[in-house]
Amino acid sequence: MKLRWPGLKILDRYIIGKFLATYFFAIAMIIVVVVIFDYVEKIDDFTELKAPLKAVVFDYYLNFIPYFINQFSGLFTFIAVIFFTSKMAYQTEIVAMLSSGMSFLRLMWPYFIGALIITTLSLVLSLWVIPVTQRSTVEFESKYRKNRQNTQYDRHIYRQLEPGTFVYIRGYSDHSKQAQFFALEHYEGSTMTQSLEAASVKLDPKTKRWTANRYTTREFDSLGRETFTPRRNLDTLINLEIAELGRVQDLVETMNISQLNEFLEQQRNKGSDSVNIIAVERATRIAYPLATFILTLIGVSLSSRKVRGGTGLHIGIGTALCFSYILFNRFFEEFAKSGTMPPGLAVWTPNLIYLCIAIYLYRKAPK
């Protein structure tokens, strides 16, 4: 028997229209409120640091909106589905559809089309658009937010260049392209065999070479004896991109999916301890948008039954489920970043848990 997908009928267009209209209306209302509160909170910084109105609107808030939409897309989807489905159930429209011979699975068809549209939008935002907008946001905050100035780089930067080779950089300034201290260390197992140390080191962004007037080399023999050798005119090139000097979490948020894949492969080859953070970021960008289908199924299954308490009860239960989903996501992400769980498994576990909840609610939904 050939499987044929049903075409879009008047009822399908009605449900899809209600779904998307409620979704975008909820986003628009929340964004207005959030922007107002955010502006009130930060207006002192903007005024004191003389942030131009054009920069506030176009460099900050216009780039902040895509991030906010994507961050809470699951919650907006949940609210949208529950709100208008519960209303249809309260007005016995769902009962009428099912009584006419329509299966619950057929009823889900327009909901999944709406979920597909939202998922596609969310994937485009998270994989390509938001990394670009985040760059402008980070740059704006570094100029016009007091608590964000000079926080692009950690004071103590410790990176693995390759297995057994590490670099330590202290007090790096992007403005002067200088660091207060630089050390290049080589290990065999857990034992340091040699190191190179210098103060007041300068980086040339074009050649990516580190230079200093004076530096010292230290060597350790098999007996653990240490030899110091003062030297002059350090000029060295190390396997470290300038971008890698920034905070890893902030850095990966400004990379599109292609750059993120390349960076992950590069750090794996170096044996970097930042691999888990990068892998979690990549997995999250795909897992979270795809959860839209799961949250949609939960929302429809939960709100399609007419109950005492009506829409308010459905929204209350649905919101609790949605926030618990977000909490589980953050919980398992920390497990992955610490190396307790594989990143892929940790990021997808909440989706699997809530898929089981969705299937259970679907089976209990009115047929």
N, C-alpha and C positions, 0 to 999 in steps of 0.2 A: 504494500500500500504506500503510495507516494505521499510524503508529508508536504502540505501546502500551507504557507503562512497566510493568515487572513489579511485582506487589504484594509486600508484605513476607512472606516465608516464614520458616519456622523457622530456616533457615541464615542468612537476612538478619538476623534478630533476634539470633542468636548472635554474628555478627561485629560488629554495631553495639554490642551489650552489652559484648563484649570490648574493642572499640576505646575506648568512652567510659569504661569502668571502669578500664582501664589508664591512660588519659589523666589522669583525675582523681586516681587513686592516686599517679601520678608527681608531679603538682602538689602534692598534700597532703604527700608525704614531703619534697620539696625545700623547700616553704614552712616546714615545721617546722625543718629544718636552717638555712635562711637566717635565720629570725627569731631563733633561738638565737644564732647567730654575730653578727648585727647588734646584738642586745641586749648581748652581752658587750663588743662594741666601743664601744658608746655609753653604757654604764652609768655611767661616771664623769661624763659631762655631765649625765645625768638626775639623778644624786645631788647633784652640786654645785649645779645650778640648780633643784633641788627640784621636779622634774616629778612631778605627781600620778600614781599608778598608773592611775587611771581614764583620764587623758589619754594616757598611754603606750599603753594597750591600745586604747582606742576612737578617739582622735583621730589616733594615729600608725599602729600596726600594723594595725588593722582597715581603714584607708584605704590602707595600703601594699600589702596583699595583692592587690586588683584590678589595681593597676599592675604588680606582679610577674607575675601570671598572664598578663596581656596581653603583657608585654614578651618573655616566653619561651614564648609559646603555640606558635610554630612548632617549637621544639625539643622541647617536650612531645609535640606531635602526631607528630613524627618518631620519637621514642623509643617511643611507644605503638604506632604502626603496625608498626615494625620488630620490636619485642619479641614481640608475639603472632602476627604473620604468620610470622616466622622460626620460631617454635615450632611452628606448624601445618605449615610446610613440612618441618621436621625430623621430624615425626611422620607425614609423607606424606599429611596431610589435603588439602593443595592439589592433589597429584597425583590423589587420589581424586575430587575435585570436577571437575577438568578431564577426567579419564578417563570420567566419567559423561556427558560431552557438554556440560558448562557451558563457555561461552566465558570468556576472561579479562576481556572487557568486562563480562559479566554478573557476574563475581566482584567487579568494582570497584563495582557498584551500592551495596551496603551501606556500603562504605568512604566513598563520596561522600556518602551520607546522614549518616554520622557527621561527615564534614568540614563539611557544611552546618550542622549543629548547633553545632560549634565555631566556625565562621566567624561565625554569627549572634551567638553569645555574645561573641566578640571585637569585632565591630562595635559592639554595644550598649555594651560597656565603653569602647572607645576614643572613640566619638562623643559619649556622654552621661555615663556613670558616672564614668570616671576623672577628667575635668576637675573634677567636684565634689569627689571625694576628694582630689585634688591640692591644692585650696585649703586643706583642713584640715591636710594634711601640711606644706605650706609654712609655714602659720601656726604649727604646732607647732614646726617646726625653727627658726623665727626666734626663738622664746622659749627653747627648751631645748637648742639645739645651739650650742656656742661658735663654731665655724667658719662658722655660717650666720647668726649674729646681724648685723643691720645690713647684710646683703648683698642685700636685696630691690631696692635701687636702686643703679645705678652712681654713682660719685662724679662722673663727667663724663657728662652726658646731652645728646646732640646729636640733635635731631629736625627733620625737614623738615615745615613746616606746610602749604606749598603750593609749587609751582614758584617758585624764586627767594626764598623766605622760610624762614629757619631760626631755631630757638631753641636757645640753649645754657644749661644749668642745671648749676651745680656745688654739690655738697654738700647735696643735698636730704634732709631728714629727715621721714619720715612722722609721727613722733611730734609734732614741733613745727609741722609744715606750713610749714617755712621752708627757704630755700635761701641759701647763702652768696653766690652770684653769679648774675645773670640777664642774658642778652643776647638781643636780638631783632634779627636781621640781614637786610638786603635786598640781593639781588644782581641784576645784569644781566649774564647770562653768567657769567663767572668774576670779575667786578669788583664789590666791595662799594660800594653807593651810599649807604646810611645804616644806622645801628644805634642801638639803645637799650640802655644798660647801667645796672645797679643792683646794689648789695650789700644783704644782709640783706632779701631779698624774702620776703613772706609770701603763702601761698595760702589762699583761702577755699574749702573744698571744696563749699559749697552754691552759691555764685555762680560758682565757678571763675575768680575774678578774682585777679590778682597785684597786690600793693600794696607800696610802699616810701616812706620819708620823702624820700629824695633819689635822683635818677637823672641820667644824662647822655645827651644825644643827640649823635651824630656824623654829619656829612654830608660827602660827597665830591663836588666839582664835576668837570667834564669834564677839568680839568687835573690832577686828583689831589690838589688842595688840600683839607685837612681842617678842618672847623669844629666846635669843641666848644661845647656849650651846657648849662650846669648847670641843672637844673630840680628842682622839689619836688612831692611828693605824687603819686607814680606810682599809677595805677589803670587796669589794662589787662586785657582779656579776649582770650585767644588760642585758636586752633583746636587745642586739645590736651586730650584727656581725661586725668583723673588717672591712670587705669590705664596710660596710655602712658608714664608716667614710670618704670615698672618695667622690669626686664630683659625684652627682647622674648621670648627663649626661655622664660623662666619664665612670662611672661604668657600666651602662647598655649597653654601646657600646661594652664592652668586654664580655658580656654574650651571650651564645647560646640560642636558643629559649626555651629549657627546663629550663635552669637556669633563664631566664627572666620570664617565667610563674610562677615559684616558688617564685621568688623575688617579683613579682607583688602581688601574693596572700598574702605573708608575710606582705608587706607594707599595704595592704588593711585591714588586721586583726589588724594592729597597728593604723590604722586611719591616716597614714602618709600623709603629704601634697605633697609628691613626686609621688603619684599614677598616676597623669595625665601625667607626664613626661615619666614614665615607660610604660603606656598604649599607648601613642603616638609612642614610639619607637617600640613596638610590632606590632601595626597596620601598621606602615610605612613599616616594613620589608616584609609584605605580599601585601599591596596595590600597592606599587611602582612597583615591578616586574610584577604584573598582568596588569598594565597599558600598558605593551608592546603590548598587543593585540589591545588596543584602539588606540595607537599611530601608529601601523602598518596599521590599517584600515583608519585612517586619511591620512597617507602618501600615500597609494595606491590610495585612492579616489581623492586626491588632484593632484597627479602627473601623473595619467593615461590619462589625456586629453592633447592633443598637443596644446600648446598656444604660442603666440609670447613672446619671452623672454627665452623660452626653460628651460633647467635644472636650470639655474641661478635663474630665477624667482621662480620656485618651491622650490628650496633649501632656498631661502630668506624667502618665506612665511612659509614654514615648520619649519625653525629654529626659527622664531618669535613665532609661535604657541608652539613649544617645550619649549622655554625659559619662555613663559607666563605660561605654565603648571607647570614648576619648581617653578616659582614665587608664583603661587596659592598654591602649596604644602606648601611652607615655611610660607605663610601668614596664612593658616588655621591651621598649626601645632602650631603656636604661640597662636592662639585662644584657641586651645585645652589645651595647657600647662598652660594657665592662668585660665582655668576653665570656660571660656565664652561659649564653646561648648563641648558636649561630645566627647571624643577622637576619637571613632570609626566614628562618623558622620563627624567630621572635617577632618580626614585623607582621607575618601572616597569621600568627596564632590568634589574635583577636578576631580577625576575619573568619577563621574556621569556627571559633566558639560561637560567634553571632550568626554564622550560617546555620549551625545546629539549632539555635533559638528560632531563627526564621523558619526553618523546616517544621519545627514543632508547632509554631503559631499558625503556619499555613495549613497544617493538618487539622488544627482545631477551628479554623475559620469557617464561617457559614458556607455551606455548599448548596 
